[in-house]
Amino acid sequence: MSTVLAEKPGIGDVVEKNYQFEDNPILARQKLQESNARSYPRRIPLALKRGRGIHVEDVEGRTFIDCLAGAGTLALGHNHPVVIDAIRQVLDDELPLHTLDLSTPVKDRFVQDLFAVLPPAFAKNAKIQFTGPTGTDAVEAALKLVRIATGRSTVIAFQGGYHGMSQGALSLMGNLKAKTPLGALLSQGVQFMPFPYDYRCPFGLGGQQGVEVNLRYLDNLLNDPESGVQLPAAVIVEVVQGEGGVVPAADAWLRGLRDITARAGVALIVDEIQTGFGRTGKLFAFEHANIVPDVVVLSKAIGGSLPLSVMVYRDWLDTWQPGAHAGTFRGNQMAMAAGSAVIRHIESENLVEHAAAMGQRLYEHLLGLQRNSPQLGDVRGRGLMLGVEVVDPAGTPDALGHPPADPALASRIQRECLKRGMIIELGGRHGSVVRFLPPLIISAEQVDEVAGIFARAVGASVGG
């Protein structure tokens, strides 16, 4: 691989890129031949040919810091040696590549490695189900599991939540854009609750008061015989809402949620598809609150860049029958080998602690920039899962005094970052939150470089 990917200017260098993004033949063919549903290429018009570590190189020979990292999939970055070696070993040993749900030594090792890093209180009575290759299929499996085990059919989800794009998972999504064109969804019986979004508190309160009111509302909903809401099979939640705008739930709220659901006999499903494996500064995000969920769904980083998805759950739920959930590609041996390599490397190299430290470093950079940039309304997140909500300071403030979202400015900032050699993505309400999801291996110097590029992009966007 070309060494150009390692030759990035440092934070002290004054080299300023000004990449332009005219369609090349590959992008032109993509635009012509791929579905209108394509998404990332509309905002990130790149044709990539190489990747190593936190960098990618496009077909024009330009290098970029990748702060999207496969939407959090690439915990160790691009083509990490331990992942490549694990994949090569599977091929060199002529192991079966497709095994359905038959057992193999590679699969057994992956399960043992995963259970070894799960919190003991959760792992000791846990079962695992390998699902289809994507996180949304793990969510579908979780919906089946809890409905069969409890005999109840409804589920509580949260405003701003994102759990996948299949029909059942889509019914749990807060965002209306993807749901409205479909009319009635295949899976009904979802009750939405407000998420404790501190900056845009749905109760107009924020802080500890907002958390307490939120929990009282949920408790009342599940216990009031006149609430109009049937007792659900489960509550599904993200500890940090990713696509919803990098909105972290307070630890006290998560503990309250666990207490309320346990007392009501309602299963708690924690979606760790994007937060799992060190992303938030804990191996699993629910560990911040020291809770024990009933179901955890995992994908993205779990396969070491290859498609893999699993559901781990407490054994009291294991009442479904053989064949209740299946999928042809749930036996991806290379992904399991790569996943084991990622788990062991994260543990041996203390990357969870490193992610927490690098996340704090980036967070402080962003807070410093925010102090002189009223367009940056809120800086939030956990570990290396951070978001900056872009606002219009001249707009009409909300009940908490915060100005409205400014999606147009957020888009300009994203474009200016790309011109300067950094890939970021947007999310949240109105697409107004700049999201940072760099690989966990990012160094302190690289964090400083990310912050510097972002600062210059903000300056150029506001000035323009």
C-alpha positions in Angstrom: 0.0 0.0 0.0 1.2 3.5 -0.8 2.9 5.2 2.2 1.0 8.4 1.3 -1.7 7.5 3.9 0.8 7.9 6.7 2.1 11.3 5.5 -0.6 13.6 6.8 0.3 17.2 7.9 0.2 17.8 11.7 -1.8 20.3 13.7 1.1 22.8 13.5 1.4 22.7 9.7 -0.2 25.6 7.7 -0.9 23.5 4.6 -4.5 24.1 3.7 -6.2 21.8 1.3 -8.9 23.0 -1.1 -10.1 19.9 -2.7 -12.8 20.2 -5.4 -15.2 17.4 -6.1 -16.2 17.2 -9.7 -17.7 13.9 -10.9 -15.2 11.4 -12.1 -16.3 8.5 -14.3 -16.8 6.2 -11.4 -19.1 8.7 -9.6 -20.9 9.5 -12.8 -21.7 5.8 -13.3 -22.8 5.5 -9.7 -25.1 8.4 -10.1 -26.5 6.9 -13.3 -26.8 3.2 -12.3 -27.3 3.1 -8.5 -30.6 3.5 -6.8 -32.1 6.9 -5.9 -32.0 5.6 -2.3 -28.2 6.0 -2.1 -27.3 8.4 0.7 -23.7 8.9 1.6 -22.4 9.7 -1.9 -24.7 12.6 -2.1 -22.9 14.3 0.8 -19.5 12.6 0.4 -18.8 12.4 -3.3 -15.7 10.2 -3.2 -14.6 7.1 -5.0 -12.2 5.4 -2.5 -9.5 3.0 -3.4 -7.3 2.5 -0.3 -7.6 2.7 3.5 -5.2 2.3 6.4 -5.7 3.3 10.0 -7.7 6.5 10.2 -7.0 7.5 6.6 -8.5 6.7 3.2 -7.3 7.6 -0.2 -9.6 8.2 -3.2 -9.0 7.4 -6.9 -7.6 11.0 -7.4 -4.8 10.2 -4.9 -6.2 12.6 -2.2 -6.1 11.5 1.4 -8.8 12.0 4.1 -9.1 11.5 7.8 -12.1 9.2 8.2 -14.2 10.4 11.1 -17.2 8.3 9.8 -15.4 4.9 9.9 -18.2 2.9 8.4 -20.7 4.6 10.8 -18.7 3.3 13.7 -17.9 -0.2 12.2 -14.2 0.3 12.0 -13.1 0.2 15.6 -9.5 -0.4 14.6 -9.6 1.7 11.5 -9.0 0.5 8.0 -7.0 -2.7 7.3 -5.6 -3.1 10.8 -2.9 -5.9 10.8 -4.6 -8.0 13.5 -7.8 -8.1 11.4 -6.1 -8.8 8.1 -4.0 -11.6 9.8 -7.2 -13.2 11.2 -8.9 -13.1 7.8 -5.8 -14.5 6.1 -5.6 -17.4 8.6 -9.1 -18.5 7.8 -8.3 -18.6 4.1 -4.9 -20.3 4.6 -6.5 -23.0 6.8 -9.2 -23.6 4.1 -11.9 -23.2 6.8 -15.5 -23.4 5.6 -16.6 -19.9 4.8 -20.3 -20.6 4.9 -21.7 -22.7 7.8 -25.2 -21.5 8.5 -25.5 -22.0 12.3 -23.3 -25.1 12.5 -20.5 -24.9 15.0 -16.8 -24.4 14.2 -13.7 -23.8 16.3 -13.7 -20.2 14.9 -17.3 -19.7 16.0 -16.7 -21.2 19.4 -13.7 -19.0 20.0 -15.7 -15.9 19.0 -18.5 -16.8 21.5 -16.1 -17.4 24.3 -14.2 -14.2 23.6 -17.5 -12.2 23.5 -18.8 -13.7 26.7 -15.5 -13.1 28.4 -15.8 -9.3 28.0 -19.5 -9.0 28.7 -20.3 -7.8 32.3 -20.4 -11.0 34.4 -23.9 -10.2 35.8 -25.2 -10.2 32.3 -23.0 -13.0 30.8 -23.5 -15.7 33.5 -27.1 -16.6 32.4 -26.9 -15.4 28.8 -27.7 -17.0 25.5 -26.5 -15.8 22.0 -28.4 -15.9 18.7 -26.5 -15.2 15.5 -28.7 -13.3 13.2 -28.5 -12.0 9.6 -25.4 -9.9 8.7 -26.8 -6.5 9.7 -27.8 -4.9 13.0 -31.4 -4.4 11.8 -31.8 -8.2 11.7 -30.6 -8.5 15.3 -33.3 -6.0 16.2 -35.9 -8.0 14.3 -34.8 -11.1 16.2 -35.1 -9.2 19.5 -38.7 -8.2 18.7 -39.6 -11.8 18.0 -37.8 -13.0 21.2 -39.5 -10.7 23.6 -43.0 -11.1 22.1 -42.8 -14.9 22.2 -41.4 -14.9 25.8 -43.9 -12.5 27.3 -46.9 -13.2 25.2 -47.3 -9.5 24.7 -47.1 -7.7 21.4 -46.3 -4.0 21.9 -43.0 -2.3 22.3 -42.0 1.1 23.7 -39.4 3.0 21.7 -38.0 6.6 22.0 -38.3 9.7 20.0 -35.1 10.2 18.1 -34.3 6.5 18.1 -32.8 4.6 15.2 -32.7 0.7 15.1 -32.5 -0.1 11.4 -34.3 0.1 8.1 -36.2 -3.2 7.8 -40.0 -3.0 8.3 -40.1 -4.1 11.9 -37.1 -2.1 13.0 -38.3 0.9 11.0 -41.5 1.0 13.1 -39.2 1.8 16.1 -37.6 4.7 14.4 -38.3 8.3 15.6 -37.4 10.0 12.3 -40.5 10.3 10.1 -38.8 10.8 6.8 -38.2 7.2 6.0 -41.5 6.0 7.4 -44.1 8.4 6.0 -43.9 7.3 2.3 -44.7 3.7 3.4 -48.0 4.5 5.1 -48.9 1.7 7.5 -45.9 -0.3 8.6 -45.9 -4.0 8.8 -45.1 -4.0 12.5 -47.7 -2.0 14.6 -48.0 -1.7 18.3 -45.1 0.7 19.0 -45.6 3.5 21.6 -43.1 6.3 21.4 -41.8 8.0 24.5 -39.7 11.2 24.9 -36.0 10.6 25.2 -34.0 12.6 27.8 -32.5 15.0 25.2 -31.0 17.6 27.6 -30.4 20.4 25.1 -33.9 20.1 23.6 -35.7 18.7 26.6 -39.2 17.7 25.4 -40.6 18.9 28.8 -38.9 22.2 28.5 -36.9 21.5 31.7 -33.5 19.9 31.1 -31.0 18.7 33.7 -32.0 16.5 36.6 -35.5 17.9 36.7 -36.0 16.8 33.1 -34.7 13.3 33.9 -37.1 12.9 36.9 -40.1 14.1 35.0 -39.3 11.8 32.1 -39.1 8.8 34.5 -42.2 9.6 36.3 -44.1 9.9 33.0 -42.9 6.4 31.9 -43.6 4.9 35.3 -47.1 6.3 35.2 -47.6 5.1 31.7 -46.8 1.5 32.6 -48.8 1.4 35.9 -51.8 3.6 35.4 -54.8 1.4 34.5 -56.3 4.4 32.6 -53.1 5.2 30.6 -54.5 3.7 27.4 -51.3 1.9 26.7 -51.1 -1.9 27.0 -48.2 -3.3 29.0 -45.5 -3.9 26.4 -43.3 -6.9 25.7 -40.2 -4.6 25.9 -38.6 -1.2 25.9 -35.8 -0.7 23.4 -33.3 2.1 23.9 -29.9 3.4 22.7 -27.6 4.6 25.5 -26.4 7.2 23.1 -28.7 8.0 20.2 -26.4 8.0 17.1 -28.4 8.9 14.1 -30.7 10.9 16.4 -27.9 13.4 16.9 -25.4 11.9 19.4 -27.7 12.4 22.3 -26.5 10.6 25.5 -28.9 9.4 28.1 -28.0 10.3 31.7 -26.9 7.4 33.8 -29.6 8.2 36.4 -32.2 8.0 33.7 -30.9 4.6 32.5 -30.9 3.2 36.0 -34.4 4.5 36.5 -35.5 3.0 33.2 -34.1 -0.4 34.3 -35.8 -0.2 37.6 -39.2 0.7 36.1 -39.1 -2.0 33.4 -37.9 -4.7 35.9 -40.7 -3.9 38.3 -43.3 -4.0 35.5 -42.0 -7.3 34.1 -41.0 -5.6 30.8 -37.9 -6.7 29.0 -35.2 -4.0 28.4 -33.5 -4.2 25.0 -30.3 -2.1 24.7 -29.2 -1.4 21.2 -25.4 -1.4 21.2 -25.0 -1.6 17.4 -23.1 1.6 17.2 -22.0 2.1 20.8 -20.6 -1.4 21.4 -16.9 -2.3 21.7 -15.3 0.7 23.4 -16.9 3.5 21.3 -18.2 5.4 24.3 -15.2 4.9 26.7 -16.7 1.7 28.1 -16.7 -1.6 26.3 -20.5 -1.5 26.3 -22.3 1.8 26.7 -24.8 0.4 29.3 -21.8 -0.2 31.6 -21.7 3.6 32.3 -25.0 3.2 34.3 -24.1 -0.2 35.8 -27.3 -1.8 34.6 -28.1 -5.3 33.5 -30.3 -5.4 30.4 -32.4 -8.3 29.3 -31.3 -8.2 25.6 -28.3 -6.6 23.9 -28.1 -6.3 20.1 -24.6 -6.0 18.6 -23.3 -5.5 15.1 -20.9 -3.0 13.3 -17.6 -3.2 15.2 -18.3 -6.8 16.3 -17.3 -8.2 12.9 -14.0 -6.4 12.5 -15.2 -4.6 9.4 -17.1 -7.6 8.0 -20.9 -8.3 8.2 -21.8 -9.9 11.5 -24.7 -9.4 13.9 -25.7 -11.1 17.1 -28.2 -10.8 19.9 -27.3 -11.7 23.5 -30.1 -12.2 26.0 -30.9 -13.5 29.5 -32.0 -17.1 29.5 -35.4 -16.4 31.0 -36.4 -15.2 27.5 -35.2 -18.4 25.7 -38.6 -19.9 25.2 -38.8 -19.8 21.4 -38.7 -22.9 19.3 -36.0 -24.2 16.9 -36.1 -22.2 13.6 -37.9 -19.3 15.2 -35.2 -17.0 13.7 -32.9 -17.9 10.9 -30.8 -16.4 8.2 -28.5 -17.8 5.5 -25.5 -15.6 6.2 -25.4 -16.0 10.0 -22.3 -18.2 9.8 -19.7 -15.7 8.5 -16.4 -17.4 9.6 -14.1 -14.6 8.4 -16.2 -12.0 10.3 -16.1 -14.2 13.5 -12.3 -14.6 13.2 -11.9 -10.8 12.6 -14.3 -10.1 15.5 -12.3 -12.2 17.9 -9.2 -10.4 16.8 -10.8 -7.0 17.5 -12.0 -8.0 20.9 -8.6 -9.3 22.0 -6.8 -6.3 20.6 -9.1 -3.8 22.2 -8.5 -5.6 25.5 -4.7 -6.1 25.2 -4.1 -2.6 24.0 -6.4 -0.9 26.5 -8.3 0.8 23.7 -11.4 1.4 25.8 -9.4 3.6 28.1 -7.6 5.2 25.1 -11.0 6.0 23.5 -12.2 7.6 26.7 -9.0 9.8 26.8 -9.0 10.7 23.1 -12.8 11.4 23.3 -12.2 13.8 26.2 -9.3 15.5 24.3 -11.6 16.1 21.3 -14.5 17.2 23.5 -12.3 19.8 25.1 -11.2 21.1 21.7 -14.8 21.4 20.6 -15.8 23.1 23.8 -13.0 25.6 23.3 -14.2 26.3 19.8 -17.8 26.6 21.0 -16.9 29.4 23.4 -16.2 31.7 20.4 -18.7 30.3 18.0 -22.3 30.9 18.9 -23.3 28.8 15.9 -22.2 25.7 17.8 -25.1 25.3 20.2 -24.2 22.1 22.0 -21.3 19.8 22.2 -22.1 16.4 23.6 -21.5 12.6 23.5 -19.4 10.0 25.1 -15.9 8.7 24.3 -15.2 8.8 20.6 -18.9 9.3 19.8 -19.3 13.1 19.8 -21.7 15.5 18.2 -21.9 19.3 17.7 -25.4 20.7 17.2 -25.2 23.6 14.7 -27.7 26.5 15.4 -28.8 29.8 14.1 -28.0 32.4 16.8 -30.4 34.9 15.2 -33.4 32.5 15.3 -36.2 32.3 17.7 -35.1 30.4 20.9 -37.0 27.5 22.3 -38.4 27.0 25.8 -34.9 26.5 27.2 -33.6 29.6 25.4 -31.6 27.6 22.8 -31.6 28.9 19.2 -33.1 26.7 16.4 -31.2 24.2 14.3 -29.3 25.4 11.2 -29.0 22.5 8.8 -27.8 24.6 5.9 -24.8 25.7 8.0 -24.2 22.2 9.1 -24.0 21.1 5.5 -21.6 23.9 4.7 -19.3 22.8 7.6 -19.4 19.2 6.3 -18.4 20.3 2.9 -15.7 22.5 4.1 -14.3 19.6 6.2 -14.2 17.4 3.1 -12.4 20.1 1.1 -9.8 20.2 3.9 -9.4 16.4 3.9 -11.7 15.1 6.6 -14.9 13.0 6.3 -17.6 13.6 8.8 -21.3 12.9 8.8 -24.4 14.8 9.9 -27.4 13.5 11.9 -30.0 14.6 14.4 -33.1 16.7 14.0 -33.0 18.4 10.6 -29.5 17.0 9.9 -28.0 19.8 12.0 -25.6 17.7 14.2 -22.0 17.2 13.1 -20.9 13.7 14.2 -17.5 12.4 15.0 -16.9 8.7 14.9 -13.2 8.2 14.3 -11.5 4.8 14.8 -10.6 4.0 18.4 -6.9 3.9 17.5 -6.8 7.6 16.8 -3.7 9.3 18.4 -3.6 12.5 20.4 -1.8 14.3 17.5 -4.5 13.1 15.1 -7.3 14.3 17.5 -5.6 17.7 17.4 -5.5 17.6 13.6 -9.2 16.7 13.5 -10.1 19.6 15.8 -8.0 22.0 13.7 -9.6 21.0 10.5 -13.1 21.4 12.0 -12.2 24.8 13.4 -11.1 26.1 10.1 -14.1 24.6 8.4 -16.4 26.3 10.8 -14.6 29.6 10.3 -14.9 29.3 6.5 -18.6 28.3 6.7 -19.6 31.0 9.0 -17.6 33.6 7.1 -19.2 32.5 3.9 
